[in-house]
Amino acid sequence: MSQYFEAGGQTVWNPSNGASRLFLRQLRSFEEELGVPSGIGPMEADECEITPAVLEEFVAALLTWRAGTDHAVVQVLSDGFIATVTVIAERAGIDVAWRLLARDSGVRECAHRLDRHMAR
């Protein structure tokens, strides 16, 4: 089984149930950490609606937050999530503000590699 992340009627990601569950749990943690809504709604009947304008603000806040930490463990714990959410954002038509990452963290490269493995 799989679940569908939709933006404007288009499927931007179609992960397995397990990957979707893990992602959504991480998403809620980052929403709480940042104090910013993600624009990714709840999963209902295996579908989740994305509000691109809200997601764009969340991604900008997330990249700004990531650029502001030098804590190695926090970086490693967050980079995979950031790569995943930026792939979703780009597929939803969002121009990800990569410039907010003050220095090259490898997250952008990771996102581009990950894009090939995230089913639509």
GROMACS elastic network, one bead per residue, 0.5 to 0.9 nm:
[ bonds ]
;  ai    aj funct       b0    kb
    1    15     6  0.88003   500
    1    16     6  0.61797   500
    1    17     6  0.63051   500
    2    14     6  0.62715   500
    2    15     6  0.55869   500
    2    17     6  0.50631   500
    2    18     6  0.85006   500
    2    20     6  0.80993   500
    2    46     6  0.71642   500
    3    13     6  0.81513   500
    3    14     6  0.54694   500
    3    15     6  0.58137   500
    3    16     6  0.62978   500
    3    17     6  0.60180   500
    3    20     6  0.68899   500
    3    43     6  0.80792   500
    3    45     6  0.84300   500
    3    47     6  0.58293   500
    3    48     6  0.79164   500
    4    11     6  0.62903   500
    4    12     6  0.77061   500
    4    13     6  0.60556   500
    4    15     6  0.70726   500
    4    20     6  0.87943   500
    4    43     6  0.84532   500
    4    46     6  0.60954   500
    4    48     6  0.61248   500
    4    49     6  0.84845   500
    4   120     6  0.82356   500
    5    10     6  0.83576   500
    5    11     6  0.57280   500
    5    12     6  0.57770   500
    5    13     6  0.51930   500
    5    14     6  0.63682   500
    5    15     6  0.84307   500
    5    40     6  0.82701   500
    5    43     6  0.84120   500
    5    46     6  0.86262   500
    5    47     6  0.60083   500
    5    49     6  0.60790   500
    5    50     6  0.69496   500
    5    88     6  0.84647   500
    5   120     6  0.87719   500
    6     9     6  0.58868   500
    6    10     6  0.53370   500
    6    12     6  0.57331   500
    6    13     6  0.73405   500
    6    14     6  0.89421   500
    6    47     6  0.71717   500
    6    48     6  0.59927   500
    6    50     6  0.58582   500
    6    92     6  0.81990   500
    7    10     6  0.53181   500
    7    11     6  0.65066   500
    7    12     6  0.67109   500
    7    48     6  0.86657   500
    7    49     6  0.60052   500
    7    51     6  0.66894   500
    7    52     6  0.69974   500
    7    91     6  0.85896   500
    7    92     6  0.57524   500
    7    93     6  0.87741   500
    8    11     6  0.84293   500
    8    49     6  0.81353   500
    8    50     6  0.77850   500
    8    51     6  0.81402   500
    8    52     6  0.85352   500
    8    92     6  0.79825   500
    9    49     6  0.85907   500
   10    92     6  0.81217   500
   11    14     6  0.69940   500
   11    91     6  0.87534   500
   11    92     6  0.86865   500
   11   120     6  0.60139   500
   12    87     6  0.87403   500
   12    88     6  0.61443   500
   12    89     6  0.85380   500
   12    90     6  0.89293   500
   12    91     6  0.55577   500
   12    92     6  0.63496   500
   12   118     6  0.89727   500
   12   119     6  0.82854   500
   12   120     6  0.55897   500
   13    87     6  0.89674   500
   13    88     6  0.67935   500
   13    91     6  0.83258   500
   13   118     6  0.64471   500
   13   119     6  0.57789   500
   14    20     6  0.84358   500
   14   118     6  0.73595   500
   14   119     6  0.53022   500
   15    18     6  0.79530   500
   15    19     6  0.59798   500
   15    20     6  0.57882   500
   15   118     6  0.69752   500
   15   119     6  0.62896   500
   15   120     6  0.78211   500
   16    19     6  0.53514   500
   16    20     6  0.60961   500
   16    21     6  0.85776   500
   17    20     6  0.50823   500
   17    21     6  0.60487   500
   17    22     6  0.86385   500
   17    46     6  0.84661   500
   18    21     6  0.51497   500
   18    22     6  0.62464   500
   18    23     6  0.85605   500
   19    22     6  0.52393   500
   19    23     6  0.60685   500
   19    24     6  0.85747   500
   20    23     6  0.51027   500
   20    24     6  0.60619   500
   20    25     6  0.85738   500
   20    43     6  0.89930   500
   21    24     6  0.52431   500
   21    25     6  0.62225   500
   21    26     6  0.86742   500
   22    25     6  0.52292   500
   22    26     6  0.62787   500
   22    27     6  0.85547   500
   23    26     6  0.51389   500
   23    27     6  0.59947   500
   23    28     6  0.87100   500
   23    81     6  0.74267   500
   23    84     6  0.83859   500
   23    85     6  0.88011   500
   24    28     6  0.62217   500
   24    29     6  0.86331   500
   24    40     6  0.87430   500
   24    42     6  0.83943   500
   24    43     6  0.85474   500
   25    28     6  0.53079   500
   25    29     6  0.64179   500
   25    30     6  0.88534   500
   26    29     6  0.50516   500
   26    30     6  0.62830   500
   26    31     6  0.86335   500
   26    81     6  0.73327   500
   27    30     6  0.51800   500
   27    31     6  0.61504   500
   27    32     6  0.86496   500
   27    38     6  0.75707   500
   27    40     6  0.85300   500
   27    81     6  0.80072   500
   27    85     6  0.85433   500
   28    31     6  0.50114   500
   28    32     6  0.62499   500
   28    33     6  0.85967   500
   28    37     6  0.86442   500
   28    38     6  0.82905   500
   29    32     6  0.51713   500
   29    33     6  0.61129   500
   29    34     6  0.86332   500
   30    34     6  0.59271   500
   30    35     6  0.80335   500
   30    36     6  0.83084   500
   30    38     6  0.86118   500
   30    62     6  0.80261   500
   30    78     6  0.89788   500
   31    34     6  0.53328   500
   31    35     6  0.55803   500
   31    36     6  0.52721   500
   31    37     6  0.55198   500
   31    38     6  0.62963   500
   31    58     6  0.79953   500
   32    35     6  0.50176   500
   32    36     6  0.70588   500
   32    37     6  0.81837   500
   33    36     6  0.81015   500
   34    37     6  0.83780   500
   34    58     6  0.84161   500
   34    61     6  0.72091   500
   34    62     6  0.72724   500
   34    65     6  0.77993   500
   36    57     6  0.81294   500
   36    58     6  0.61490   500
   36    61     6  0.76693   500
   37    40     6  0.80485   500
   37    54     6  0.70830   500
   37    55     6  0.77603   500
   37    57     6  0.84727   500
   37    58     6  0.64261   500
   38    41     6  0.80102   500
   38    50     6  0.85490   500
   38    51     6  0.83614   500
   38    54     6  0.61003   500
   38    56     6  0.81904   500
   38    57     6  0.77147   500
   38    58     6  0.50751   500
   38    59     6  0.77493   500
   39    49     6  0.82134   500
   39    50     6  0.55515   500
   39    52     6  0.66914   500
   39    53     6  0.75357   500
   39    56     6  0.82821   500
   39    57     6  0.87082   500
   39    58     6  0.75339   500
   40    43     6  0.89163   500
   40    48     6  0.69507   500
   40    49     6  0.61491   500
   40    51     6  0.64302   500
   40    52     6  0.84616   500
   40    54     6  0.82724   500
   40    55     6  0.69082   500
   41    44     6  0.88132   500
   41    48     6  0.56447   500
   41    49     6  0.54214   500
   41    50     6  0.60891   500
   41    51     6  0.79369   500
   42    47     6  0.81652   500
   42    48     6  0.57715   500
   42    49     6  0.75563   500
   43    46     6  0.58645   500
   43    47     6  0.53468   500
   43    49     6  0.79583   500
   44    47     6  0.53159   500
   44    48     6  0.63190   500
   45    48     6  0.83686   500
   50    53     6  0.89863   500
   50    54     6  0.83825   500
   50    55     6  0.73425   500
   50    92     6  0.80745   500
   51    54     6  0.56363   500
   51    55     6  0.61968   500
   51    56     6  0.87442   500
   51    92     6  0.88472   500
   52    56     6  0.59954   500
   52    57     6  0.87471   500
   52    89     6  0.73230   500
   52    92     6  0.63996   500
   52    93     6  0.75715   500
   52    94     6  0.68531   500
   53    56     6  0.51893   500
   53    57     6  0.66820   500
   53    58     6  0.88990   500
   53    94     6  0.80904   500
   54    57     6  0.52834   500
   54    58     6  0.63268   500
   54    59     6  0.87457   500
   55    59     6  0.60676   500
   55    60     6  0.85450   500
   55    89     6  0.68792   500
   55    94     6  0.82998   500
   56    59     6  0.52060   500
   56    60     6  0.62511   500
   56    61     6  0.86857   500
   56    89     6  0.70314   500
   56    94     6  0.63094   500
   56    95     6  0.79726   500
   56    96     6  0.72790   500
   56    97     6  0.87022   500
   57    60     6  0.51305   500
   57    61     6  0.62095   500
   57    62     6  0.85524   500
   58    61     6  0.51060   500
   58    62     6  0.60361   500
   58    63     6  0.86386   500
   59    63     6  0.60871   500
   59    64     6  0.84717   500
   59    82     6  0.81649   500
   59    85     6  0.75554   500
   59    86     6  0.69853   500
   59    89     6  0.77506   500
   59    96     6  0.73051   500
   59    97     6  0.80173   500
   60    63     6  0.52508   500
   60    64     6  0.61324   500
   60    65     6  0.85250   500
   60    96     6  0.75233   500
   60    97     6  0.63801   500
   60    98     6  0.84467   500
   60   100     6  0.72387   500
   61    64     6  0.51227   500
   61    65     6  0.60475   500
   61    66     6  0.85594   500
   61   100     6  0.89893   500
   62    65     6  0.50608   500
   62    66     6  0.60996   500
   62    67     6  0.86048   500
   62    82     6  0.75086   500
   63    67     6  0.60888   500
   63    68     6  0.86155   500
   63    82     6  0.78251   500
   63    97     6  0.79436   500
   63    98     6  0.74366   500
   63    99     6  0.88158   500
   63   100     6  0.58834   500
   63   101     6  0.59143   500
   64    67     6  0.51435   500
   64    68     6  0.63786   500
   64   100     6  0.55920   500
   64   101     6  0.65125   500
   64   102     6  0.84647   500
   65    68     6  0.51944   500
   65    69     6  0.68432   500
   65   101     6  0.88882   500
   66    69     6  0.56161   500
   66    70     6  0.84885   500
   66    74     6  0.86638   500
   66    75     6  0.71516   500
   66    78     6  0.78946   500
   66    79     6  0.83058   500
   66    82     6  0.87278   500
   66   100     6  0.89065   500
   66   101     6  0.71455   500
   67    70     6  0.79688   500
   67   100     6  0.69847   500
   67   102     6  0.58091   500
   67   103     6  0.73749   500
   67   105     6  0.85053   500
   68   101     6  0.85375   500
   68   102     6  0.84582   500
   69    72     6  0.82748   500
   69    74     6  0.75613   500
   69    75     6  0.72517   500
   70    73     6  0.89204   500
   70    74     6  0.80364   500
   70    75     6  0.73152   500
   71    74     6  0.53796   500
   71    75     6  0.61779   500
   71    76     6  0.88057   500
   72    75     6  0.51012   500
   72    76     6  0.62835   500
   72    77     6  0.86211   500
   73    76     6  0.52158   500
   73    77     6  0.60707   500
   73    78     6  0.85281   500
   74    77     6  0.51019   500
   74    78     6  0.60251   500
   74    79     6  0.84126   500
   75    78     6  0.52915   500
   75    79     6  0.58361   500
   75   105     6  0.87854   500
   76    79     6  0.55060   500
   76    80     6  0.74421   500
   77    80     6  0.70427   500
   77    81     6  0.78064   500
   78    81     6  0.53922   500
   78    82     6  0.61257   500
   78    83     6  0.86978   500
   79    82     6  0.50132   500
   79    83     6  0.61085   500
   79    84     6  0.86231   500
   79   105     6  0.85603   500
   79   106     6  0.84716   500
   79   107     6  0.59803   500
   79   110     6  0.84224   500
   80    83     6  0.51256   500
   80    84     6  0.62739   500
   80    85     6  0.87432   500
   80   107     6  0.76353   500
   80   110     6  0.77473   500
   80   111     6  0.81937   500
   81    84     6  0.51091   500
   81    85     6  0.61887   500
   81    86     6  0.85467   500
   82    85     6  0.52439   500
   82    86     6  0.60487   500
   82    87     6  0.86128   500
   82   107     6  0.71506   500
   82   108     6  0.89087   500
   82   111     6  0.79423   500
   83    86     6  0.53066   500
   83    87     6  0.63514   500
   83    88     6  0.88632   500
   83   107     6  0.58069   500
   83   108     6  0.67437   500
   83   109     6  0.84607   500
   83   110     6  0.60704   500
   83   112     6  0.80368   500
   83   114     6  0.73046   500
   83   115     6  0.88039   500
   84    87     6  0.53096   500
   84    88     6  0.65064   500
   84    89     6  0.87578   500
   84   110     6  0.88059   500
   84   111     6  0.63786   500
   84   114     6  0.71879   500
   84   115     6  0.80325   500
   84   118     6  0.85539   500
   85    88     6  0.50703   500
   85    89     6  0.61227   500
   85    90     6  0.86923   500
   85   111     6  0.85735   500
   86    90     6  0.60736   500
   86    91     6  0.84649   500
   86    94     6  0.88020   500
   86    96     6  0.68910   500
   86   108     6  0.83975   500
   86   111     6  0.67655   500
   87    90     6  0.52208   500
   87    91     6  0.61751   500
   87    92     6  0.85622   500
   87   111     6  0.60005   500
   87   112     6  0.74609   500
   87   114     6  0.76539   500
   87   115     6  0.59993   500
   87   118     6  0.84588   500
   88    91     6  0.51540   500
   88    92     6  0.61687   500
   88    93     6  0.88847   500
   88    94     6  0.88105   500
   88   115     6  0.86633   500
   89    92     6  0.50041   500
   89    93     6  0.65917   500
   89    94     6  0.53297   500
   89    95     6  0.77763   500
   89    96     6  0.70620   500
   90    93     6  0.51715   500
   90    95     6  0.62293   500
   90    96     6  0.64965   500
   91    94     6  0.71764   500
   94    97     6  0.88924   500
   95    98     6  0.86949   500
   96    99     6  0.86087   500
   97   100     6  0.59291   500
   97   101     6  0.82856   500
   98   101     6  0.58149   500
   98   102     6  0.86978   500
   98   108     6  0.74491   500
   99   102     6  0.65734   500
   99   103     6  0.86151   500
  100   103     6  0.86613   500
  101   104     6  0.68036   500
  101   105     6  0.75347   500
  102   105     6  0.86609   500
  104   107     6  0.76342   500
  104   108     6  0.81073   500
  105   108     6  0.76324   500
  105   109     6  0.87610   500
  106   109     6  0.53466   500
  106   110     6  0.61494   500
  106   111     6  0.86915   500
  107   111     6  0.61089   500
  107   112     6  0.87074   500
  108   111     6  0.50397   500
  108   112     6  0.63454   500
  108   113     6  0.87394   500
  109   112     6  0.51752   500
  109   113     6  0.63202   500
  109   114     6  0.85578   500
  110   113     6  0.51552   500
  110   114     6  0.59929   500
  110   115     6  0.85826   500
  111   115     6  0.60696   500
  112   115     6  0.52279   500
  112   116     6  0.73408   500
  113   116     6  0.59528   500
  113   117     6  0.75570   500
  114   117     6  0.53045   500
  114   118     6  0.64665   500
  115   118     6  0.53878   500
  115   119     6  0.83290   500
  116   119     6  0.78084   500
